[in-house]
């Protein structure tokens, strides 16, 4: 059974619904609160009038005191209703009504004998036809043993009708208020999100050739300015990445062209006339050298590409950096002897790293030092732990390098501009590989110079498990 995709509301629609819903809830709560306060106020007014007339009836009954005087002053009881359109008063004795209330109330009281009507100060609502009354009674026994019952009723139907009318008006006002707030919310959402639409249109115009045009953030709202700044920084990074990619592509084409041209030229010359077996063998050996150079270059570029994508697996273990450096130095002794160079390894440091990658980084640095250091130079390799970082440095004499040239040393296909003919021997990927290896280890590779020497420093995280490192030392020795 296919499941319908979830509805994804736009940001404007969410703001519109949120604002409309909050306004509706606020108006409903306000309307309910006002209706409750109004009802309490009107009911309190009706009850106050009912209590006032009750007190007056009680005062007259006590003033007259006897049945004869009460019956002689019936008119005074009847006058209590004058000016009170919503008040009814009835007075009766055992013989019948002395003051008649509204006929419907009289019939209601007569039907029950008045026994179910509560005594003051209590009251009970009664419905007569379509009218509602609050009714209470006062029983009074005179000094001459006459019994009288006064019935006071307050007509509350007008109050209820007023409340119903006001309730309808409040509902209509609430509906109109919600509609008005919805219209305002729609306008406010579109107006408030207009800068995002501007950013979207500007972003649509961004191409690889137009990365250098940042979005304007000066007149943007504060809430959007941070987004624009972040997008501009992203464009700067993309522009730098594209520039690096263009430079890399150009350098790659240049580096591949040289060995390919050599291979083609050598092959064309060889095929230009018949040659002997020894000549063909010599050409094949020359071609093999160029092919090996191409193979190394391709392997190095593949390593860099996989490192950039995080596709290289690393196996971390405690490694004695000084011992690895000594092993690599021993491998380069023959090449160093040919130039009268000496390699010295000193110090000690242990780090958690991938042994083969650490060895490759040290190898690239020593290869670089032997290639570019002058004849008879002393190449110093020092391993130490400094500021909670295991470091290994390779120091060798070198011509002065400018600061910008130092910063480019770890770029791909970069070679020192002042290194002479030796600079053509490599592809310029060795130090780029060193930098990628250190990045995979969460470390760093840096270069500095004092004008006569150049020093490369590899900084690893130190070995976390000291006991494991100590157990590893005898095995490595």
C-alpha positions in Angstrom: 0.0 0.0 0.0 1.5 3.3 -1.1 2.0 5.9 1.6 1.1 9.5 0.7 4.0 11.9 1.0 3.9 14.2 4.0 2.8 17.7 3.2 5.7 20.1 3.6 4.5 23.7 4.3 6.5 26.6 3.2 8.0 28.9 5.8 5.5 31.6 4.9 2.6 29.2 5.3 3.9 28.1 8.7 4.2 31.7 9.9 0.7 32.5 8.5 -0.8 29.5 10.3 1.1 30.1 13.5 0.1 33.8 13.7 -3.6 33.1 12.8 -3.8 30.2 15.3 -2.3 32.3 18.1 -4.6 35.2 17.3 -7.6 32.9 17.3 -6.7 31.4 20.6 -6.0 34.8 22.1 -9.4 36.2 20.9 -11.3 33.1 22.1 -9.7 33.4 25.6 -10.4 37.1 25.7 -14.0 36.6 24.6 -14.6 33.9 27.1 -13.0 36.0 29.9 -15.1 39.0 29.0 -18.3 37.0 28.7 -17.7 35.4 32.1 -16.9 38.8 33.7 -20.0 40.4 32.1 -22.2 37.5 33.3 -20.9 37.8 36.8 -21.5 41.6 36.8 -25.1 41.3 35.5 -26.0 38.5 37.8 -24.6 40.4 40.7 -26.7 43.4 39.7 -29.9 41.2 39.6 -29.0 39.6 42.9 -28.4 43.0 44.5 -31.8 44.2 43.4 -33.4 41.0 44.7 -31.6 41.3 48.1 -32.6 45.0 48.3 -36.3 44.3 47.9 -36.1 41.4 50.3 -34.7 43.6 53.0 -37.5 46.2 52.4 -40.2 43.5 52.6 -38.7 42.2 55.8 -38.5 45.7 57.2 -42.2 46.4 56.5 -43.3 43.0 58.0 -41.4 43.8 61.2 -42.6 47.4 61.2 -46.3 46.4 61.0 -46.0 43.5 63.4 -49.6 42.4 63.4 -52.0 40.9 60.8 -54.4 43.8 61.0 -51.7 46.4 60.3 -50.2 44.4 57.5 -53.6 44.1 55.7 -54.3 47.8 56.3 -51.0 48.6 54.5 -51.2 46.3 51.6 -50.7 49.3 49.3 -47.2 49.9 50.7 -46.2 46.4 49.7 -47.6 46.8 46.2 -45.7 50.1 45.8 -42.4 48.3 46.2 -42.7 47.2 42.6 -43.0 50.7 41.2 -39.9 51.6 39.2 -38.6 48.1 39.0 -39.8 46.6 35.8 -38.0 43.3 36.4 -39.3 42.8 40.0 -42.4 40.9 41.1 -43.8 40.8 44.7 -46.5 38.6 46.1 -48.0 38.5 49.6 -50.4 35.9 50.9 -51.9 34.5 54.1 -53.8 31.4 54.7 -56.8 32.8 53.1 -55.2 33.7 49.8 -53.2 36.4 48.0 -53.2 39.9 49.4 -50.8 41.2 46.8 -50.9 39.3 43.5 -47.6 38.6 41.6 -47.4 38.0 37.9 -50.1 35.5 36.9 -47.7 32.8 35.8 -45.7 33.1 39.0 -48.9 33.0 41.1 -50.1 29.9 39.3 -46.6 28.3 39.8 -46.6 29.1 43.5 -50.2 27.9 43.9 -49.5 24.7 42.2 -46.9 23.8 44.8 -48.4 25.6 47.7 -45.2 27.6 47.9 -43.5 24.9 49.9 -40.7 24.2 47.3 -39.7 27.9 47.2 -36.5 28.4 49.2 -36.3 31.0 52.0 -34.2 34.1 51.9 -31.3 34.5 51.3 -31.6 31.5 49.0 -33.4 31.5 45.7 -34.1 29.2 42.9 -34.6 29.8 39.1 -38.1 29.1 37.8 -39.2 29.1 34.1 -42.6 30.4 33.4 -43.4 30.1 29.7 -40.2 31.4 28.0 -39.3 33.6 31.0 -36.9 32.8 33.8 -37.3 34.2 37.3 -35.2 34.0 40.5 -37.7 33.3 43.3 -37.5 33.3 47.0 -39.9 33.7 49.9 -40.1 35.1 53.4 -42.3 33.4 56.1 -43.5 35.7 58.8 -45.6 35.0 61.9 -47.2 38.0 63.6 -47.7 38.6 67.3 -51.3 37.5 66.9 -50.3 34.2 65.4 -51.1 35.2 61.9 -48.9 33.6 59.2 -47.9 35.4 56.0 -45.6 34.5 53.1 -44.0 37.1 50.9 -42.6 36.0 47.5 -40.0 38.1 45.8 -39.0 37.3 42.1 -36.4 38.9 39.8 -37.0 38.6 36.1 -33.6 37.5 34.7 -34.5 36.7 31.1 -33.5 40.2 29.8 -30.1 39.6 31.3 -29.8 36.3 29.6 -30.9 37.7 26.3 -28.4 40.5 26.6 -25.6 37.9 27.3 -26.7 35.9 24.3 -26.6 39.0 22.1 -23.2 40.0 23.4 -22.0 36.5 23.0 -23.0 36.5 19.3 -21.4 39.8 18.8 -18.2 38.5 20.4 -18.2 35.5 18.1 -18.7 37.7 15.1 -15.9 40.0 16.3 -13.6 37.0 16.9 -14.2 35.6 13.4 -13.6 39.0 11.8 -10.5 39.4 14.0 -9.1 36.1 12.9 -9.8 36.9 9.3 -8.1 40.3 9.7 -5.2 38.8 11.5 -4.8 36.1 8.8 -4.7 38.8 6.1 -2.1 40.7 8.2 -0.1 37.6 8.8 -0.1 36.7 5.1 1.2 40.2 4.3 3.7 40.2 7.1 5.0 36.8 6.2 5.5 37.8 2.5 7.1 41.1 3.5 9.3 39.6 6.2 10.5 36.7 4.0 11.1 39.0 1.0 14.9 39.1 1.7 15.0 35.3 1.4 13.5 35.5 -2.0 16.1 38.1 -3.0 18.8 35.7 -1.7 17.3 32.9 -3.7 17.2 34.9 -6.9 20.8 36.0 -6.4 21.9 32.4 -5.6 20.2 31.3 -8.9 22.5 33.6 -10.8 25.6 32.1 -9.2 27.7 30.0 -11.6 31.2 28.7 -11.7 32.2 31.9 -13.6 30.3 34.2 -11.2 31.5 33.1 -7.8 33.3 36.4 -7.3 30.1 38.4 -6.9 29.1 38.2 -3.2 25.5 38.8 -2.0 24.8 42.2 -0.5 24.4 42.1 3.2 24.4 45.9 4.1 20.6 46.5 3.7 19.5 43.0 4.8 17.7 42.5 8.2 19.8 41.3 11.1 18.1 37.8 11.0 19.1 37.3 7.4 22.5 39.0 7.5 24.1 36.0 9.1 22.8 33.8 6.4 24.1 36.1 3.7 27.5 36.3 5.3 27.6 32.4 5.6 26.7 32.1 1.9 29.4 34.6 0.9 31.9 32.7 2.9 30.7 29.5 1.1 31.2 31.3 -2.2 34.7 32.3 -1.2 35.5 28.7 -0.4 33.9 27.5 -3.6 35.9 30.1 -5.6 39.1 29.0 -3.9 38.2 25.3 -4.6 37.5 26.0 -8.2 40.7 28.0 -8.5 42.7 25.2 -6.9 41.0 22.7 -9.2 41.8 24.8 -12.3 45.4 25.1 -11.1 45.6 21.4 -10.4 44.2 20.5 -13.8 46.7 22.8 -15.5 49.6 21.5 -13.5 48.5 17.9 -14.0 48.3 18.4 -17.8 51.7 20.0 -17.7 53.3 17.2 -15.6 51.8 14.4 -17.6 52.8 16.1 -20.9 56.5 15.9 -20.2 56.9 12.1 -19.7 54.3 11.4 -22.5 56.3 13.7 -24.9 59.5 11.9 -23.9 57.9 8.5 -24.5 56.5 9.6 -27.9 59.7 11.3 -29.0 61.9 8.3 -28.0 59.5 5.9 -29.7 59.4 8.0 -32.9 63.1 8.3 -33.0 63.6 4.6 -32.4 61.1 3.7 -35.2 62.6 6.2 -37.7 65.1 3.5 -38.9 66.0 -0.1 -38.2 68.1 -0.6 -35.0 69.9 -3.4 -33.3 68.7 -5.4 -30.3 70.9 -3.4 -27.9 69.5 -0.1 -29.1 65.9 -1.3 -28.7 66.8 -2.6 -25.2 68.2 0.8 -24.2 65.1 2.6 -25.5 62.8 0.2 -23.6 64.8 0.9 -20.4 64.4 4.6 -21.0 60.7 4.2 -21.6 60.4 2.1 -18.5 61.9 5.0 -16.4 59.3 7.4 -17.8 56.5 4.9 -17.3 57.6 4.3 -13.7 57.5 8.1 -13.2 54.0 8.2 -14.6 52.9 5.3 -12.4 54.3 7.1 -9.3 52.5 10.3 -10.3 49.2 8.5 -10.8 49.5 6.6 -7.6 50.3 9.8 -5.7 47.3 11.6 -7.3 45.1 8.7 -6.5 46.3 8.8 -2.8 45.5 12.5 -2.6 42.1 12.1 -4.1 41.2 9.3 -1.8 42.6 11.2 1.2 40.4 14.3 0.3 37.3 12.1 0.2 38.2 10.3 3.5 38.4 6.9 1.7 41.7 5.9 3.2 41.6 3.5 6.1 44.0 4.1 8.9 45.2 1.7 11.5 46.4 3.5 14.6 48.9 2.0 16.9 51.7 3.4 19.2 54.7 4.1 17.0 58.3 5.0 17.9 58.8 8.0 15.6 62.6 8.2 16.2 63.0 4.5 15.3 60.9 4.9 12.1 63.0 8.0 11.2 66.3 6.0 11.8 65.0 3.2 9.6 64.2 5.7 6.8 67.5 7.5 7.2 69.3 4.2 6.8 67.5 3.7 3.5 68.7 7.2 2.2 72.3 6.8 3.4 73.5 5.7 0.0 71.9 8.6 -1.9 73.2 11.0 0.8 76.8 9.6 0.6 76.9 10.3 -3.2 76.5 14.0 -2.3 78.7 13.9 0.8 75.7 14.5 3.0 75.1 13.2 6.5 71.8 12.3 8.2 71.6 12.4 12.0 68.6 11.2 14.0 68.2 12.3 17.6 65.6 12.5 20.4 62.6 10.2 21.0 58.8 10.5 20.7 55.9 8.1 20.5 52.6 8.8 18.8 49.4 7.0 18.0 49.4 6.8 14.2 49.3 4.6 11.2 52.8 3.2 10.9 53.0 3.0 7.1 51.6 6.5 6.6 53.9 8.0 9.2 56.8 6.2 7.5 55.7 7.5 4.1 55.6 11.1 5.5 59.1 10.9 6.9 60.3 9.3 3.7 59.0 12.2 1.6 60.6 14.7 3.9 64.0 13.0 3.8 63.8 12.5 0.1 63.0 16.2 -0.3 66.0 17.1 2.0 68.5 14.8 0.2 67.4 16.1 -3.2 67.5 19.8 -2.4 70.2 20.1 0.3 73.6 21.1 -1.0 76.5 18.7 -1.2 78.2 18.1 2.2 75.2 19.3 4.1 74.1 17.9 7.5 70.5 16.8 7.6 69.1 16.7 11.1 66.0 14.6 12.1 64.8 15.3 15.6 61.9 13.5 17.4 60.5 15.0 20.6 57.3 15.6 22.6 56.4 19.2 23.1 53.2 20.8 24.5 51.4 17.4 24.5 52.3 16.9 20.8 54.7 14.3 19.5 56.8 16.1 16.8 59.4 15.1 14.3 61.4 17.7 12.4 63.6 17.5 9.4 66.2 20.4 9.1 68.6 20.9 6.3 70.5 23.8 4.7 68.6 25.5 1.9 68.5 28.8 0.0 66.4 31.5 1.5 62.7 31.0 0.7 60.1 33.8 0.7 57.1 33.5 3.1 54.6 33.1 0.3 56.8 30.3 -1.2 56.9 28.5 2.1 53.1 28.6 2.2 53.0 27.0 -1.3 55.3 24.2 -0.5 52.5 21.8 0.5 50.4 22.6 -2.6 50.2 20.0 -5.3 52.8 20.2 -8.0 54.6 22.9 -6.1 58.4 23.2 -6.3 60.7 25.7 -4.8 61.4 28.4 -7.4 65.1 28.7 -6.3 66.0 25.0 -6.1 67.8 24.7 -9.4 67.8 21.7 -11.6 66.8 19.3 -8.8 63.4 20.8 -8.9 62.6 19.0 -12.1 63.3 15.5 -10.7 60.0 15.2 -8.8 56.4 15.7 -9.6 55.8 18.1 -6.7 53.4 15.9 -4.9 55.6 14.7 -2.0 54.8 17.5 0.4 51.2 17.5 -0.6 51.0 13.9 0.4 52.7 14.7 3.7 50.1 17.3 4.4 47.3 14.9 3.6 48.7 12.2 5.8 49.0 14.6 8.8 45.4 15.8 8.1 44.2 12.2 8.3 45.9 11.9 11.7 44.4 15.1 13.0 47.9 16.7 13.1 49.7 19.3 11.1 52.6 19.7 8.7 54.4 23.1 8.7 57.6 24.6 7.2 59.7 27.5 8.4 63.1 29.0 7.6 65.7 31.2 9.2 67.3 32.2 5.9 69.9 29.5 5.8 68.0 26.4 6.8 64.5 25.1 6.1 62.7 23.0 8.8 59.7 20.8 8.2 57.7 19.8 11.3 55.2 17.0 11.7 53.0 17.2 14.8 51.1 14.1 15.9 48.9 13.4 18.8 51.0 11.7 21.5 50.5 8.0 22.3 47.5 7.8 24.6 48.4 4.5 26.2 51.8 4.8 28.0 51.8 1.1 29.1 51.2 -0.1 25.6 54.0 2.1 24.3 56.3 0.7 26.9 55.4 -2.9 25.9 56.1 -2.0 22.3 59.6 -0.6 22.9 61.4 -4.0 23.5 59.8 -5.5 20.5 61.0 -2.6 18.3 64.5 -2.6 19.8 
